[in-house]
């Protein structure tokens, strides 16, 4: 059975009508996005991923580690041919593997046209998962906003993933209280477990 976070992600992607010339899917080798949206009318679809992805259902056309500079002369001598080429980008369920998120988002920005959209998913509360040694970070709402702002994006929409009581998942506020954790009073987002973000490249 898929996790609640995965169910929320797939419900979100199934609302998306994708119609544009060129799409890049960051980290998309494991689950390519093209079959996971409401509609798909795209002329060119490109996957970026590691040279050897953890799971590979579709080979990537562009290979490098998002955490590092794209200017690796041994692997990306033709990288300028992709600069500002894409209308739309996906970066789904890779945020926890980004130990250098500012560099990673700058790299994503490089590939997008000005005004292009980035669909980006993050976790805030999620257990460490495989591959354990590559699971690095979690993001608050403020953290998501900050890293996007610092890398030339503005948020168009942010949809929280939540801990839904009617599914039998534990009440996070109850857990925090029992643990004696201090939480911000007046903040409405304590049940948020992650975010599904639409951002636009502005510079």
Backbone as CSV, one residue per row, in Angstrom:
resi,resn,N_x,N_y,N_z,CA_x,CA_y,CA_z,C_x,C_y,C_z
1,UNK,0.839,-1.195,0.000,0.000,0.000,0.000,0.880,1.254,0.000
2,UNK,0.504,2.229,-0.813,1.261,3.479,-0.877,1.082,4.275,0.405
3,UNK,2.107,5.040,0.777,2.012,5.910,1.952,0.989,7.002,1.701
4,UNK,0.516,7.609,2.787,-0.427,8.719,2.659,0.205,9.850,1.848
5,UNK,1.508,10.126,2.090,2.194,11.172,1.344,2.214,10.883,-0.148
6,UNK,2.456,9.615,-0.514,2.452,9.232,-1.929,1.057,9.364,-2.527
7,UNK,0.030,8.964,-1.774,-1.343,9.105,-2.256,-1.689,10.575,-2.510
8,UNK,-1.263,11.447,-1.593,-1.531,12.873,-1.761,-0.804,13.427,-2.982
9,UNK,0.437,12.971,-3.194,1.196,13.403,-4.365,0.498,12.985,-5.651
10,UNK,0.120,11.712,-5.743,-0.484,11.212,-6.975,-1.857,11.844,-7.230
11,UNK,-2.589,12.135,-6.170,-3.864,12.848,-6.340,-3.627,14.237,-6.913
12,UNK,-2.561,14.881,-6.460,-2.202,16.224,-6.950,-1.775,16.178,-8.410
13,UNK,-0.873,15.251,-8.762,-0.403,15.202,-10.152,-1.537,14.862,-11.114
14,UNK,-2.521,14.105,-10.653,-3.642,13.748,-11.541,-4.582,14.922,-11.815
15,UNK,-4.343,16.058,-11.164,-5.135,17.264,-11.477,-4.453,18.120,-12.545
16,UNK,-3.243,17.751,-12.959,-2.441,18.613,-13.830,-2.661,18.310,-15.308
17,UNK,-3.044,19.337,-16.051,-3.117,19.256,-17.508,-1.822,19.843,-18.063
18,UNK,-0.995,19.014,-18.637,0.318,19.443,-19.117,0.279,19.590,-20.639
19,UNK,0.365,20.833,-21.094,0.377,21.110,-22.530,1.431,22.184,-22.791
20,UNK,2.557,21.767,-23.353,3.649,22.693,-23.657,4.634,22.007,-24.591
21,UNK,5.639,22.730,-25.010,6.611,22.151,-25.934,7.579,21.195,-25.245
22,UNK,8.223,21.671,-24.164,9.341,20.908,-23.611,9.244,20.790,-22.091
23,UNK,9.426,19.568,-21.580,9.356,19.270,-20.144,10.617,18.532,-19.724
24,UNK,11.178,18.928,-18.571,12.286,18.191,-17.965,11.837,17.637,-16.620
25,UNK,12.201,16.389,-16.355,11.781,15.664,-15.154,13.036,15.344,-14.339
26,UNK,13.291,16.138,-13.284,14.487,15.955,-12.466,14.324,14.730,-11.561
27,UNK,15.287,13.818,-11.653,15.207,12.597,-10.852,14.074,11.681,-11.275
28,UNK,13.686,11.743,-12.549,12.474,11.064,-13.004,12.636,9.643,-13.499
29,UNK,13.820,9.051,-13.386,14.020,7.709,-13.943,13.174,6.640,-13.254
30,UNK,12.958,6.792,-11.952,12.229,5.770,-11.203,10.744,5.773,-11.532
31,UNK,10.131,6.960,-11.573,8.699,7.077,-11.866,8.478,8.247,-12.819
32,UNK,8.682,8.066,-14.119,8.475,9.167,-15.062,7.082,9.778,-14.914
33,UNK,7.026,11.097,-15.014,5.784,11.825,-14.738,4.758,11.716,-15.855
34,UNK,5.166,11.370,-17.053,4.287,11.480,-18.222,2.992,10.677,-18.116
35,UNK,2.996,9.593,-17.338,1.782,8.773,-17.187,1.055,9.018,-15.868
36,UNK,1.437,10.069,-15.160,0.890,10.286,-13.815,0.105,11.589,-13.699
37,UNK,-0.213,12.205,-14.826,-0.935,13.478,-14.821,-2.296,13.299,-15.481
38,UNK,-3.155,14.322,-15.354,-4.497,14.253,-15.935,-4.444,14.167,-17.453
39,UNK,-3.625,15.028,-18.068,-3.440,14.972,-19.517,-2.013,15.373,-19.859
40,UNK,-1.544,14.893,-21.020,-0.141,15.070,-21.401,-0.065,15.358,-22.895
41,UNK,0.277,16.593,-23.239,0.456,16.997,-24.631,1.782,17.748,-24.710
42,UNK,2.857,16.995,-24.867,4.217,17.528,-24.779,5.011,17.072,-26.005
43,UNK,5.750,17.984,-26.617,6.528,17.641,-27.807,7.861,16.978,-27.453
44,UNK,8.488,17.425,-26.379,9.786,16.855,-25.989,9.838,16.664,-24.477
45,UNK,10.173,15.454,-24.057,10.243,15.096,-22.637,11.631,14.544,-22.343
46,UNK,12.317,15.148,-21.371,13.694,14.785,-21.038,13.793,14.488,-19.551
47,UNK,14.486,13.413,-19.213,14.729,13.058,-17.808,16.176,13.384,-17.451
48,UNK,16.354,14.043,-16.298,17.672,14.240,-15.694,17.751,13.328,-14.481
49,UNK,18.870,12.653,-14.307,19.053,11.808,-13.127,20.538,11.492,-12.970
50,UNK,20.842,10.722,-11.955,22.206,10.238,-11.757,22.585,9.282,-12.894
51,UNK,23.864,9.110,-13.094,24.308,8.158,-14.120,23.765,6.761,-13.848
52,UNK,23.732,6.389,-12.562,23.163,5.098,-12.176,22.065,5.371,-11.149
53,UNK,20.817,5.609,-11.603,19.716,5.881,-10.668,19.465,4.691,-9.751
54,UNK,18.909,4.976,-8.575,18.584,3.928,-7.599,17.681,2.869,-8.229
55,UNK,16.622,3.317,-8.868,15.727,2.453,-9.645,15.550,3.127,-10.994
56,UNK,15.641,2.371,-12.067,15.604,3.001,-13.388,14.567,2.325,-14.275
57,UNK,13.424,2.998,-14.441,12.398,2.512,-15.369,12.531,3.177,-16.738
58,UNK,13.221,4.325,-16.761,13.485,5.008,-18.028,14.851,5.679,-17.935
59,UNK,15.691,5.441,-18.906,17.053,5.978,-18.893,17.038,7.513,-18.971
60,UNK,17.874,8.175,-18.160,17.956,9.640,-18.241,18.739,10.086,-19.473
61,UNK,18.307,11.220,-20.043,19.032,11.809,-21.167,20.142,12.747,-20.695
62,UNK,19.973,13.322,-19.488,20.972,14.211,-18.909,21.405,13.603,-17.579
63,UNK,22.714,13.371,-17.404,23.202,12.688,-16.206,24.153,13.571,-15.410
64,UNK,23.759,13.912,-14.195,24.660,14.546,-13.233,23.953,14.595,-11.897
65,UNK,24.707,14.862,-10.842,24.178,14.979,-9.486,23.690,16.409,-9.288
66,UNK,22.402,16.597,-9.033,21.846,17.940,-8.842,22.533,18.713,-7.733
67,UNK,23.123,18.012,-6.767,23.791,18.677,-5.650,25.079,19.385,-6.053
68,UNK,25.597,19.039,-7.228,26.891,19.547,-7.651,26.742,20.450,-8.867
69,UNK,27.790,21.178,-9.195,27.761,22.051,-10.360,27.517,21.251,-11.629
70,UNK,26.717,21.800,-12.524,26.462,21.130,-13.801,27.662,21.241,-14.737
71,UNK,28.626,22.070,-14.380,29.760,22.310,-15.275,30.842,21.259,-15.080
72,UNK,30.505,20.015,-15.372,31.459,18.913,-15.339,31.875,18.632,-16.776
73,UNK,33.080,19.043,-17.180,33.463,18.950,-18.587,33.535,17.527,-19.125
74,UNK,33.640,16.545,-18.228,33.737,15.168,-18.694,32.378,14.587,-19.056
75,UNK,31.308,15.144,-18.467,29.997,14.528,-18.649,28.988,15.454,-19.327
76,UNK,29.199,16.746,-19.254,28.174,17.675,-19.720,28.746,18.741,-20.653
77,UNK,29.538,18.312,-21.622,30.145,19.271,-22.535,29.110,20.003,-23.383
78,UNK,27.925,19.405,-23.539,26.874,20.025,-24.345,25.794,20.679,-23.496
79,UNK,26.109,20.985,-22.230,25.068,21.443,-21.307,24.415,22.744,-21.763
80,UNK,25.162,23.613,-22.448,24.590,24.886,-22.889,23.453,24.715,-23.877
81,UNK,23.378,23.571,-24.545,22.280,23.343,-25.485,20.947,23.198,-24.760
82,UNK,20.998,22.968,-23.446,19.772,22.817,-22.656,19.426,24.071,-21.848
83,UNK,20.273,25.097,-21.917,20.034,26.294,-21.109,18.733,26.982,-21.508
84,UNK,17.873,27.200,-20.492,16.591,27.896,-20.675,15.801,27.309,-21.839
85,UNK,15.814,25.999,-21.953,15.153,25.311,-23.062,13.736,24.870,-22.713
86,UNK,13.471,24.639,-21.408,12.247,23.941,-21.014,11.173,24.897,-20.483
87,UNK,9.916,24.586,-20.838,8.769,25.375,-20.394,8.343,24.990,-18.986
88,UNK,8.629,23.754,-18.626,8.069,23.211,-17.393,9.017,22.145,-16.854
89,UNK,9.089,22.055,-15.515,9.956,21.063,-14.871,9.231,20.403,-13.709
90,UNK,9.577,19.155,-13.468,9.114,18.415,-12.300,10.319,18.027,-11.462
91,UNK,10.180,18.153,-10.138,11.189,17.675,-9.193,10.419,17.042,-8.027
92,UNK,9.979,15.810,-8.235,9.070,15.158,-7.300,9.782,14.095,-6.472
93,UNK,9.604,14.198,-5.158,10.109,13.218,-4.196,11.622,13.044,-4.274
94,UNK,12.320,14.138,-4.573,13.783,14.093,-4.545,14.362,15.070,-3.523
95,UNK,13.514,15.902,-2.920,14.031,16.986,-2.070,14.839,16.467,-0.884
96,UNK,14.468,15.321,-0.329,15.202,14.808,0.829,16.601,14.330,0.474
97,UNK,16.868,14.126,-0.818,18.189,13.690,-1.267,19.087,14.862,-1.654
98,UNK,18.575,16.059,-1.528,19.331,17.245,-1.925,20.077,17.811,-0.712
99,UNK,21.310,17.365,-0.507,22.102,17.883,0.608,22.609,19.290,0.320
100,UNK,22.495,19.729,-0.920,22.904,21.071,-1.318,21.744,21.709,-2.087
101,UNK,20.628,22.022,-1.412,19.408,22.422,-2.118,19.539,23.722,-2.906
102,UNK,20.362,24.662,-2.447,20.522,25.910,-3.196,21.170,25.622,-4.546
103,UNK,22.249,24.843,-4.557,22.879,24.473,-5.820,21.913,23.691,-6.705
104,UNK,21.172,22.755,-6.104,20.243,21.925,-6.874,19.171,22.777,-7.557
105,UNK,18.617,23.729,-6.828,17.574,24.579,-7.414,18.146,25.572,-8.421
106,UNK,19.379,26.011,-8.213,20.032,26.834,-9.239,20.205,26.027,-10.522
107,UNK,20.558,24.756,-10.373,20.672,23.892,-11.542,19.333,23.753,-12.249
108,UNK,18.259,23.553,-11.498,16.931,23.451,-12.101,16.571,24.741,-12.831
109,UNK,16.888,25.875,-12.209,16.619,27.183,-12.805,17.316,27.307,-14.165
110,UNK,18.528,26.802,-14.270,19.319,26.880,-15.501,18.565,26.326,-16.713
111,UNK,17.814,25.256,-16.503,17.148,24.568,-17.606,15.816,25.211,-18.004
112,UNK,15.225,25.989,-17.115,13.884,26.551,-17.357,13.943,27.899,-18.062
113,UNK,12.985,28.115,-18.962,12.792,29.437,-19.551,12.280,30.386,-18.469
114,UNK,12.502,31.685,-18.646,11.918,32.655,-17.728,10.401,32.539,-17.804
115,UNK,9.767,32.499,-16.647,8.322,32.292,-16.592,7.923,30.833,-16.582
116,UNK,8.909,29.931,-16.739,8.618,28.500,-16.713,8.219,28.031,-15.324
117,UNK,7.457,26.944,-15.271,6.940,26.429,-14.002,7.740,25.237,-13.509
118,UNK,7.888,25.181,-12.190,8.516,24.050,-11.514,7.492,23.444,-10.554
119,UNK,7.208,22.147,-10.719,6.400,21.394,-9.763,7.368,20.658,-8.844
120,UNK,7.256,20.928,-7.546,8.285,20.525,-6.577,7.594,19.959,-5.341
121,UNK,7.957,18.736,-4.942,7.352,18.147,-3.743,8.404,17.997,-2.648
122,UNK,7.975,18.210,-1.401,8.877,18.106,-0.259,8.196,17.379,0.896
123,UNK,9.024,16.916,1.815,8.535,16.341,3.072,8.974,17.222,4.235
124,UNK,8.160,17.233,5.289,8.529,17.861,6.554,8.630,16.783,7.629
125,UNK,7.607,15.946,7.754,7.635,14.805,8.664,7.597,13.526,7.840
126,UNK,8.680,12.780,7.885,8.723,11.493,7.177,9.896,10.707,7.751
127,UNK,9.734,9.399,8.003,10.851,8.626,8.564,11.989,8.491,7.561
128,UNK,13.169,8.263,8.081,14.315,7.989,7.216,13.996,6.736,6.392
129,UNK,14.294,6.802,5.094,13.957,5.698,4.211,15.116,5.417,3.268
130,UNK,14.991,4.348,2.509,16.075,3.930,1.616,16.249,4.897,0.457
131,UNK,17.434,5.118,0.024,18.704,4.601,0.527,19.105,5.465,1.723
132,UNK,19.285,4.820,2.905,19.435,5.527,4.177,20.560,6.553,4.143
133,UNK,21.702,6.185,3.572,22.852,7.096,3.600,22.703,8.285,2.663
134,UNK,21.651,8.300,1.847,21.415,9.427,0.946,20.146,10.211,1.306
135,UNK,19.546,9.908,2.452,18.337,10.616,2.899,18.794,11.717,3.858
136,UNK,18.755,12.993,3.399,19.434,14.067,4.115,18.538,15.072,4.829
137,UNK,17.510,15.612,4.159,16.864,16.825,4.653,15.341,16.739,4.644
138,UNK,14.732,17.557,5.521,13.287,17.803,5.535,13.083,19.322,5.515
139,UNK,11.900,19.784,5.092,11.698,21.215,4.858,10.420,21.732,5.515
140,UNK,10.540,22.848,6.230,9.365,23.571,6.719,8.777,24.399,5.579
141,UNK,7.592,24.934,5.796,6.984,25.824,4.795,7.892,27.036,4.545
142,UNK,8.406,27.623,5.620,9.296,28.777,5.474,10.577,28.388,4.753
143,UNK,11.070,27.180,5.017,12.278,26.709,4.356,12.081,26.544,2.859
144,UNK,10.945,25.977,2.464,10.628,25.824,1.040,10.585,27.188,0.364
145,UNK,9.903,28.128,0.993,9.798,29.477,0.419,11.170,30.118,0.273
146,UNK,12.021,29.968,1.293,13.338,30.618,1.292,14.237,30.069,0.192
147,UNK,14.324,28.741,0.074,15.245,28.182,-0.913,14.787,28.473,-2.337
148,UNK,13.486,28.568,-2.544,12.990,28.914,-3.880,13.265,30.389,-4.188
149,UNK,13.012,31.254,-3.222,13.282,32.686,-3.420,14.756,32.933,-3.716
150,UNK,15.646,32.215,-3.035,17.085,32.425,-3.184,17.625,31.933,-4.528
151,UNK,16.824,31.155,-5.242,17.305,30.548,-6.484,16.497,30.999,-7.704
152,UNK,15.782,32.139,-7.559,15.137,32.741,-8.716,13.724,32.304,-9.004
153,UNK,13.043,31.758,-7.991,11.654,31.319,-8.164,10.720,32.088,-7.232
154,UNK,9.455,32.173,-7.615,8.419,32.620,-6.693,7.337,31.549,-6.639
155,UNK,6.762,31.371,-5.460,5.731,30.355,-5.293,4.419,30.850,-5.888
156,UNK,3.835,30.042,-6.754,2.523,30.316,-7.336,1.438,29.681,-6.475
157,UNK,1.723,28.475,-5.989,0.757,27.750,-5.162,1.512,26.766,-4.279
158,UNK,1.045,26.620,-3.055,1.623,25.614,-2.155,0.487,24.854,-1.485
159,UNK,0.468,23.547,-1.703,-0.564,22.666,-1.155,0.067,21.814,-0.070
160,UNK,-0.413,21.917,1.170,0.194,21.099,2.221,-0.226,19.643,2.137
161,UNK,0.715,18.766,2.409,0.375,17.393,2.741,0.027,17.422,4.221
162,UNK,-0.971,16.667,4.617,-1.411,16.754,6.006,-1.562,15.377,6.636
163,UNK,-1.557,15.393,7.950,-1.866,14.210,8.737,-3.380,14.172,8.883
164,UNK,-4.034,13.290,8.147,-5.500,13.266,8.112,-6.053,12.338,9.189
165,UNK,-6.819,12.899,10.096,-7.323,12.124,11.227,-8.236,10.985,10.791
166,UNK,-9.040,11.188,9.731,-10.019,10.165,9.351,-9.377,8.959,8.675
167,UNK,-8.084,8.967,8.461,-7.394,7.806,7.891,-6.738,6.963,8.981
168,UNK,-6.840,7.408,10.229,-6.240,6.660,11.316,-4.803,7.029,11.602
169,UNK,-4.264,8.019,10.888,-2.894,8.450,11.144,-2.856,9.279,12.432
170,UNK,-1.760,9.234,13.177,-1.715,9.898,14.479,-1.817,11.413,14.364
171,UNK,-2.393,11.992,15.373,-2.527,13.445,15.461,-1.178,14.021,15.876
172,UNK,-0.562,14.780,15.001,0.767,15.312,15.293,0.773,16.250,16.490
173,UNK,-0.252,17.066,16.625,-0.316,17.990,17.754,-0.351,17.220,19.076
174,UNK,-1.087,16.109,19.101,-1.164,15.276,20.293,0.221,14.688,20.611
175,UNK,0.911,14.243,19.569,2.255,13.702,19.749,3.193,14.772,20.302
176,UNK,3.180,15.962,19.687,4.056,17.041,20.137,3.786,17.380,21.607
177,UNK,2.504,17.465,21.964,2.141,17.820,23.345,2.635,16.771,24.337
178,UNK,2.440,15.504,24.005,2.858,14.428,24.908,4.377,14.398,25.081
179,UNK,5.093,14.839,24.064,6.548,14.866,24.135,7.071,16.139,24.807
180,UNK,6.167,17.044,25.158,6.576,18.292,25.782,7.265,19.245,24.821
181,UNK,7.029,19.073,23.525,7.658,19.944,22.529,6.966,21.299,22.485
182,UNK,7.741,22.326,22.276,7.184,23.671,22.202,6.863,23.980,20.745
183,UNK,5.634,24.418,20.492,5.245,24.740,19.124,4.692,26.158,19.069
184,UNK,4.794,26.772,17.911,4.377,28.167,17.735,2.869,28.296,17.895
185,UNK,2.453,29.105,18.847,1.030,29.337,19.047,0.506,30.253,17.945
186,UNK,-0.691,29.944,17.478,-1.283,30.744,16.417,-0.881,30.302,15.024
187,UNK,0.052,29.350,14.923,0.461,28.834,13.616,-0.479,27.706,13.233
188,UNK,-1.066,27.799,12.032,-2.112,26.852,11.634,-1.581,25.600,10.952
189,UNK,-0.270,25.504,10.766,0.263,24.423,9.943,0.868,23.247,10.681
190,UNK,0.514,23.043,11.943,1.167,21.980,12.702,0.811,20.571,12.240
191,UNK,-0.250,20.416,11.457,-0.597,19.093,10.928,0.042,18.849,9.559
192,UNK,0.818,19.797,9.074,1.435,19.650,7.756,2.614,18.683,7.816
193,UNK,2.659,17.770,6.859,3.730,16.777,6.804,4.609,16.942,5.560
194,UNK,4.307,17.936,4.750,5.077,18.197,3.544,4.314,19.155,2.645
195,UNK,4.878,19.402,1.456,4.287,20.418,0.582,4.391,20.016,-0.883
196,UNK,3.360,20.370,-1.642,3.304,20.203,-3.091,3.263,21.594,-3.670
197,UNK,4.327,21.966,-4.360,4.562,23.367,-4.692,4.591,23.584,-6.206
198,UNK,3.933,24.666,-6.634,4.094,25.165,-7.990,4.828,26.489,-7.883
199,UNK,5.979,26.587,-8.553,6.784,27.801,-8.507,7.094,28.255,-9.931
200,UNK,7.321,29.554,-10.082,7.616,30.136,-11.393,9.002,30.754,-11.383
201,UNK,9.759,30.523,-12.447,11.071,31.144,-12.583,10.890,32.620,-12.913
202,UNK,11.451,33.493,-12.081,11.316,34.942,-12.307,12.643,35.596,-12.665
203,UNK,13.742,34.874,-12.500,15.049,35.424,-12.886,16.070,34.300,-13.026
